[in-house]
Amino acid sequence: MLFNSYTFFIFLSAVLIVFYNLPHRFRWIFMLAASYLYYMWWDPRYAILVFSTTVVVYVTALLMHGRPQRVKKLYVAASVSINIGILALIKYFNFINNSLKDLFDFFGAAYPVPAFNFLLPIGISFYTFQALSYTIDIYRGKREPERHFGIFALFVSFFPVLLSGPIERSTTLLPQLYREVEYDYDRFTDGLKLMAWGFFQKFVIADRLGLYISQILANPEAYSGLPVLLTIYLFPIQVFCDFSGYTDIAIGMGQTLGYKLTVNFRRPFKALTLSEMWRRWHISLISWFRDYLYIPMGGNRVSRWRYYFNIMTVFTVSGLWHGAAWTFVVWGSMNGVFIVISNITMKAREWLRESFFGGIPRVPASVYFLLAAIAAAGVFLPAAAGWRVGPGAMVGIAAFGFITLVLGLLKTRGDALDRSAVAMKRYLMMFGTFNLFAFSGIFFAARSVKDGWYMITHCAGTNITMINLALDPIQFTIMIALLVLLLVIHHIQETRGSIRELLRARPVWVRWSFYFLLCAGIVILGVRGNQQFIYFRF
């Protein structure tokens, strides 16, 4: 039952109608039944695993209460070991087993352990981490054990976040499950608006980008140059719109039911550094690793090399959490390496940026105009003299002349050049950060490490042939327009706040025109077919 299916719309409509017509004391029973029904819709056997996780975590939390610290350690170790063991067995056994088989084959040794076909439930990584955070919080004394088994079971299986998060904490979601919720028109419609934006991101942007990207990823060795480079840059945007779209649908759904869920994305492509990017991307997972792995390992309150080791450990484990494949391990490790290198070179890079961009406003306008004139001469004189100059060089000289001319004009307009230099520095940092994120993302996207390496080594080149099936001029124009729209919306959100709040202050005709265009865009531009969300794999 995908969020983007007609079956789910019927399911959600029924849930909302029944929920608001039930007395408060019966709602938890109904929501628990609805959550299990939703999960069992995929496969009835899924209920066994989520129920097992619920029982183990619930019982060990009660047993920990009031016990000495050493006894608590035994119970929390048992709870964590059982749940991580289930996750490791189901999700990672065959990956580890196949890796060992390849290693034995390399040395010519026999490896007798066969592969096993395990049932891999959707969302197991998400609800396991949500349950583990509760166990560890009980151990740390952050909250009392939950004694109402039904409410706790609802916390673990709450259907809006069950499959792909956000990974909720017991300290924020559990208390809300006790609160009596009254129907509120503004809150309800606000949730529907957020869901509509989530569907727009998924149907219109992510799935449309996927039409092109999927063809390259299916057979990357058939392409080189621009098609591969375009895939590298578009894939992070596809993943963002797909996952952020899911998250917005989940948060909006929770809002229609009266629950406030965790924000999971905060305009990551506006980040100036890779560390900041990760503080804005999949926030609930990164904060989980921060609180339950990174800080217990010592965080940044240790020696420099131990700090680097902590960073590498967290990002490598994060990569493995996403999938049982070496591609995810490489992807996570690359991000760790990039962050370590950026930390080592931070002062040098800051000095270079300040020296360069700080020096731009100090250059006299006459110098810029002189350079622009020299560049213009470099474009026209060779042609007049009959000299042969390559087209690449001509374009480069013309671009240099245009830039210096603009800088000279800005210098004549008060502090315009100072402000422009600051803006240029910010955009350069954003672009550099996005490049690091995109190139590590090759391995997130690729089917194998071999495919990922091929894309890295073949993204540069003179091949500009496009795929006619998914990227004809009309489709390409639509795709670029959608990306511009996404950037504009992110800029507005970053500088002026929530668009929903901004719309609330506008006249009725403005609000409803916007809603109509949003819904019309989903219907007209949305890609047909129920495309599964990317993070359902994890």
C-alpha positions in Angstrom: 0.0 0.0 0.0 2.2 2.8 -1.3 1.5 6.4 -0.2 1.1 7.2 -3.9 -1.6 4.7 -4.6 -5.4 4.9 -4.7 -5.6 2.1 -2.1 -3.8 4.3 0.4 -6.0 7.3 -0.3 -9.0 5.1 0.6 -7.3 3.7 3.6 -6.2 7.2 4.9 -9.7 8.6 4.3 -11.3 5.8 6.3 -8.7 6.2 9.1 -9.4 10.0 9.4 -13.2 9.6 9.4 -13.2 6.8 12.0 -10.5 8.5 14.1 -12.3 11.7 14.6 -15.6 10.0 15.3 -14.3 7.6 18.0 -14.2 8.5 21.7 -10.6 9.3 22.8 -10.3 6.2 24.9 -10.7 3.9 21.9 -8.5 5.7 19.5 -5.3 4.0 20.4 -6.9 0.6 19.7 -8.1 1.8 16.3 -4.8 3.4 15.4 -2.8 0.3 16.5 -5.1 -1.9 14.4 -4.8 0.5 11.4 -1.0 0.5 11.7 -0.7 -3.3 11.7 -3.2 -3.6 8.9 -1.2 -1.1 6.9 2.1 -3.0 7.5 0.5 -6.5 7.0 -0.9 -5.2 3.6 2.6 -5.7 2.2 3.0 -9.2 3.8 1.1 -10.6 6.8 4.4 -12.1 8.1 5.8 -8.6 8.7 3.6 -8.3 11.8 5.6 -11.1 13.5 8.8 -9.1 13.4 7.5 -5.7 14.4 5.6 -7.4 17.2 8.7 -9.3 18.4 10.7 -6.1 18.5 7.9 -4.4 20.4 7.7 -7.2 23.0 11.5 -7.4 23.6 11.9 -3.7 24.0 8.8 -3.3 26.2 9.8 -6.1 28.6 13.5 -5.2 28.9 12.5 -1.6 29.7 10.2 -2.7 32.5 12.9 -5.0 33.9 15.5 -2.2 33.9 13.3 0.1 36.0 14.6 0.6 39.5 17.5 -1.8 39.1 21.2 -1.2 39.9 23.3 0.2 37.0 25.1 -3.0 36.4 21.8 -4.9 36.0 20.5 -2.2 33.7 23.5 -2.7 31.5 22.7 -6.4 31.2 19.1 -5.7 30.2 20.0 -2.9 27.7 22.7 -5.1 26.2 20.2 -7.9 25.8 17.6 -5.7 24.2 20.1 -4.1 21.8 21.8 -7.4 21.0 18.5 -9.1 20.2 17.1 -6.3 18.0 20.4 -5.7 16.2 20.8 -9.4 15.9 17.4 -9.8 14.2 18.3 -6.8 11.9 21.8 -8.2 11.1 20.5 -11.7 10.4 17.7 -10.7 8.1 19.4 -7.8 6.3 23.1 -8.5 6.4 23.7 -12.2 6.7 23.8 -12.9 2.9 25.9 -9.8 2.3 28.5 -10.9 4.9 28.2 -14.5 3.7 28.7 -13.6 0.0 31.6 -11.3 0.9 33.3 -14.2 2.8 32.6 -16.6 -0.1 34.3 -14.1 -2.6 37.3 -13.8 -0.2 37.6 -17.6 0.0 37.2 -18.0 -3.8 40.0 -15.4 -4.2 42.4 -17.6 -2.3 41.1 -20.8 -3.9 39.5 -22.2 -0.7 36.2 -23.9 -0.3 33.4 -22.0 1.5 30.5 -24.4 2.5 28.0 -21.9 4.1 25.0 -21.5 1.7 23.0 -18.4 1.3 19.6 -18.1 2.9 16.4 -16.5 1.6 15.2 -14.3 4.5 12.0 -12.3 4.5 13.2 -8.6 4.4 10.4 -6.4 5.8 10.1 -2.9 4.5 11.2 -0.3 7.1 12.9 -2.7 9.5 15.9 -0.4 9.9 13.6 2.5 10.8 11.4 0.9 13.4 14.4 -1.0 14.9 16.2 2.2 15.5 13.1 3.9 16.8 12.7 1.1 19.3 16.4 1.1 20.3 16.3 4.8 21.0 13.6 4.1 23.6 15.6 1.3 25.2 18.7 3.5 25.5 16.7 6.5 26.8 15.2 4.3 29.6 18.7 3.1 30.5 20.0 6.7 30.6 17.0 7.8 32.8 15.6 10.2 30.3 12.1 8.8 30.8 10.1 6.3 32.8 9.2 2.9 31.1 6.0 3.0 29.3 3.6 0.6 31.1 0.7 0.7 28.6 1.6 -2.0 26.1 -0.9 -1.0 23.5 0.3 2.6 23.5 3.9 1.5 23.3 3.1 -0.9 20.4 1.4 2.0 18.6 4.6 4.1 19.1 6.7 1.4 17.4 4.3 0.7 14.6 2.7 4.2 14.0 1.9 3.8 10.3 2.8 7.3 9.0 6.5 6.8 10.0 6.7 3.0 10.0 8.3 2.4 6.6 10.7 5.3 6.1 10.6 7.5 9.2 11.2 10.1 10.5 12.8 8.1 13.3 10.8 9.4 16.2 12.0 9.5 19.8 9.8 8.2 22.6 10.3 11.5 24.5 8.4 13.4 21.7 5.9 10.9 20.2 4.8 8.7 23.1 3.3 11.6 25.2 1.3 12.7 22.1 -0.4 9.3 21.9 -2.1 10.0 25.2 -3.2 13.5 24.3 -6.9 14.0 23.4 -7.0 15.4 19.9 -9.9 17.6 18.7 -10.5 18.3 15.1 -9.0 21.6 14.1 -9.7 23.0 10.6 -6.5 25.0 10.3 -4.2 22.2 11.5 -6.0 19.6 9.3 -5.8 21.6 6.1 -2.3 22.7 6.9 -1.4 19.0 7.0 -3.1 18.4 3.7 -1.1 21.2 2.1 2.1 19.7 3.3 1.1 16.3 1.9 0.2 17.9 -1.4 3.7 19.4 -1.6 5.2 16.0 -0.7 3.2 14.4 -3.6 4.4 17.1 -5.9 8.0 16.4 -5.0 7.6 12.7 -5.5 5.3 12.5 -8.6 6.4 15.6 -10.5 10.1 16.1 -9.7 11.6 12.8 -8.3 9.8 10.4 -10.7 10.4 12.6 -13.7 14.1 12.8 -13.0 14.0 9.0 -12.5 12.8 8.5 -16.1 16.3 9.7 -17.2 18.5 8.5 -14.3 17.2 5.0 -14.3 18.2 4.4 -17.9 21.8 5.5 -17.2 22.1 3.5 -14.0 20.7 0.3 -15.7 23.6 0.2 -18.0 26.2 3.0 -17.3 28.9 1.5 -19.5 26.8 2.4 -22.5 27.3 6.1 -21.8 30.1 8.6 -21.1 30.5 12.3 -20.9 27.5 14.6 -20.4 24.8 11.9 -19.9 26.8 10.4 -17.0 27.7 13.8 -15.5 24.1 14.9 -15.7 23.1 11.7 -13.8 25.6 12.4 -11.1 24.2 15.9 -10.5 20.6 14.9 -10.8 20.5 11.8 -8.6 21.0 13.7 -5.3 18.0 15.9 -6.3 15.9 12.9 -7.2 16.7 11.2 -3.8 16.0 14.4 -2.0 12.6 15.0 -3.7 11.7 11.3 -3.3 12.6 11.1 0.4 11.7 14.6 1.4 8.4 14.1 -0.4 7.8 10.9 1.6 8.7 12.7 4.8 6.4 15.7 4.1 3.5 13.3 3.3 4.2 11.5 6.6 4.5 14.7 8.7 1.4 16.1 7.0 -0.5 12.9 7.7 0.5 13.1 11.3 -0.7 16.7 11.4 -4.1 15.8 10.1 -4.4 13.3 13.0 -3.1 15.8 15.5 0.4 14.6 16.0 3.6 16.6 15.5 6.4 14.6 13.9 10.1 15.4 13.5 11.3 17.6 10.7 13.6 15.4 8.6 15.0 17.8 6.0 16.0 21.5 6.2 16.9 22.6 2.6 20.2 20.6 2.5 21.4 22.1 -0.8 21.7 25.5 0.8 24.5 24.1 3.0 27.9 25.8 2.9 29.9 22.7 4.1 29.4 19.0 4.0 29.0 18.8 7.8 26.2 21.4 7.5 24.7 19.4 4.6 24.5 16.3 6.9 22.9 18.4 9.7 20.2 19.3 7.2 19.7 15.9 5.5 17.8 12.9 7.1 18.0 14.8 10.4 16.3 12.1 12.5 18.9 9.5 11.4 21.9 11.7 11.7 20.8 12.9 15.2 20.2 9.2 16.1 23.8 8.4 15.2 25.0 11.5 17.0 23.2 10.8 20.3 23.6 7.0 20.4 26.9 6.3 18.7 29.1 9.4 18.1 28.7 11.1 21.5 29.2 7.8 23.4 32.4 7.2 21.4 33.6 10.6 22.7 32.4 12.8 19.9 34.8 15.7 19.4 35.9 15.8 23.0 38.8 13.4 22.3 42.2 13.6 20.6 42.3 14.7 17.0 42.9 11.2 15.5 40.3 9.7 17.7 37.9 12.3 16.5 38.6 11.4 12.9 38.1 7.7 13.8 34.7 8.6 15.3 33.7 10.4 12.2 34.7 7.6 9.9 33.0 5.0 12.1 29.7 6.9 12.2 29.6 7.5 8.4 30.7 4.0 7.5 28.0 2.5 9.8 25.5 5.0 8.4 26.3 3.8 4.9 25.9 0.2 6.0 22.5 1.1 7.6 21.3 2.2 4.2 21.9 -1.1 2.6 23.7 -4.5 2.6 26.1 -3.8 -0.2 29.7 -2.5 -0.6 28.4 0.4 -2.6 26.7 1.8 0.6 29.9 1.2 2.6 31.9 3.1 0.1 29.4 5.9 0.0 29.3 6.3 3.7 33.1 6.1 4.0 33.6 8.7 1.3 31.5 11.2 3.2 33.5 10.4 6.3 36.8 11.0 4.4 35.5 14.2 2.9 34.5 15.6 6.3 37.8 14.6 7.9 39.8 16.3 5.0 37.6 19.4 5.2 38.3 19.6 9.0 42.1 19.2 8.3 42.1 21.9 5.6 39.5 24.2 7.2 41.8 27.1 8.1 43.7 27.0 4.8 40.5 27.1 2.9 39.1 29.9 5.0 42.3 31.9 4.4 42.1 31.4 0.6 38.4 32.3 0.4 38.9 35.5 2.5 42.0 36.5 0.6 40.3 36.0 -2.8 36.8 37.3 -2.2 38.0 39.9 0.3 40.4 41.2 -2.3 37.8 41.5 -5.1 36.2 44.7 -3.7 39.7 46.3 -3.2 40.6 46.3 -6.9 39.9 49.7 -8.6 37.1 49.8 -11.2 39.7 51.0 -13.8 41.6 47.7 -13.4 38.5 45.7 -14.1 37.6 47.8 -17.2 41.2 47.5 -18.4 41.0 43.7 -18.1 37.7 43.6 -19.9 39.2 45.7 -22.8 42.2 43.3 -23.0 39.8 40.4 -23.1 37.7 42.0 -25.9 40.9 42.6 -27.9 41.8 38.9 -27.3 38.4 37.9 -28.9 38.4 40.2 -31.9 42.1 40.8 -32.8 43.1 37.2 -33.6 40.2 36.9 -36.0 41.1 40.2 -37.7 44.8 39.1 -37.9 43.8 35.7 -39.3 45.2 33.7 -36.3 43.6 30.4 -35.5 42.3 30.2 -31.9 40.4 27.2 -30.6 36.7 27.7 -29.7 37.2 26.7 -26.1 39.9 29.4 -25.7 37.6 32.0 -27.3 34.7 31.2 -25.0 37.0 31.4 -22.0 38.4 34.8 -23.0 34.9 36.1 -23.7 33.7 34.8 -20.3 36.6 36.4 -18.5 35.9 39.7 -20.2 32.2 39.7 -19.3 33.0 38.9 -15.7 35.5 41.6 -15.3 33.2 44.1 -17.0 30.4 43.2 -14.5 32.8 43.5 -11.6 33.9 47.0 -12.8 30.3 48.1 -13.1 29.5 46.9 -9.7 32.5 48.7 -8.3 31.1 52.0 -9.5 27.8 51.4 -7.5 28.7 52.0 -3.9 29.0 48.8 -1.8 27.4 46.6 -4.5 30.7 44.8 -5.2 31.2 44.1 -1.5 27.8 42.5 -1.2 28.3 40.6 -4.5 31.7 39.2 -3.3 30.0 37.8 -0.2 27.2 36.3 -2.3 29.8 34.8 -4.7 31.7 33.2 -1.8 28.5 31.6 -0.4 27.4 30.3 -3.8 30.9 28.9 -4.5 30.8 27.1 -1.1 27.3 25.7 -1.8 28.4 24.5 -5.2 31.5 22.9 -3.8 29.5 21.1 -1.1 27.0 19.9 -3.6 29.8 18.5 -5.8 31.2 16.5 -2.9 27.8 15.2 -2.0 26.9 14.3 -5.6 30.1 12.5 -6.4 29.9 10.3 -3.2 26.3 9.7 -4.2 27.4 7.8 -7.3 28.0 4.8 -5.1 24.6 5.2 -3.4 23.0 5.0 -6.8 25.2 2.4 -8.6 24.3 -1.2 -8.7 28.0 -2.2 -8.0 31.3 -0.6 -7.0 32.4 -1.3 -10.5 29.5 0.7 -12.0 30.2 3.6 -9.6 33.9 3.7 -10.5 33.1 3.6 -14.2 30.8 6.7 -13.8 33.4 8.6 -11.9 36.1 7.9 -14.5 33.8 8.5 -17.5 31.8 11.6 -16.5 34.2 13.9 -18.2 34.4 14.0 -22.0 33.1 15.4 -25.2 30.1 13.2 -25.6 26.9 15.3 -25.4 24.5 12.7 -26.9 21.2 12.6 -24.9 18.7 9.8 -24.5 15.7 10.5 -26.8 13.3 8.4 -24.9 13.2 10.4 -21.7 15.1 13.6 -22.4 13.6 15.1 -25.6 13.7 18.9 -25.7 10.2 19.3 -24.1 11.0 16.9 -21.2 14.4 18.5 -20.7 12.8 22.0 -20.5 10.2 20.7 -18.0 12.9 19.1 -15.9 15.1 22.3 -15.8 12.0 24.4 -15.0 11.1 22.1 -12.1 14.7 22.3 -10.7 14.6 26.1 -10.9 11.2 26.0 -9.1 12.7 23.8 -6.3 15.6 26.2 -5.8 13.3 29.2 -5.7 11.0 27.5 -3.1 14.1 26.6 -1.0 15.3 30.2 -1.2 12.0 31.5 -0.1 11.8 29.0 2.8 15.4 29.9 3.8 14.9 33.6 3.8 11.3 34.2 4.6 10.1 31.1 6.3 7.3 28.6 5.7 5.4 29.1 2.5 2.3 27.8 4.2 2.6 30.6 6.7 3.2 33.2 4.0 0.2 32.0 2.0 -2.0 32.2 5.1 -1.6 36.0 5.1 -2.5 36.3 1.5 -6.0 37.0 0.0 -8.3 34.0 -0.6 -7.9 34.1 -4.4 -4.1 34.0 -4.1 -4.1 31.0 -1.8 -6.6 29.0 -3.8 -4.8 29.9 -7.1 -1.6 28.4 -5.6 -3.4 25.3 -4.4 -5.0 24.8 -7.8 -1.7 25.1 -9.6 0.0 22.7 -7.2 -2.8 20.1 -7.6 -2.9 20.7 -11.4 0.8 20.2 -11.6 0.6 16.8 -9.8 -2.2 15.7 -12.2 -0.7 17.1 -15.4 3.0 16.8 -14.9 3.1 13.8 -12.5 4.6 10.6 -13.8 2.0 7.8 -14.1 2.5 4.6 -12.3 3.1 3.8 -8.6 6.8 4.3 -8.4 8.1 3.0 -5.1 9.9 5.4 -2.7 13.7 5.0 -2.8 14.1 4.7 0.9 11.6 1.7 1.1 14.7 -0.4 0.3 16.1 0.4 3.8 
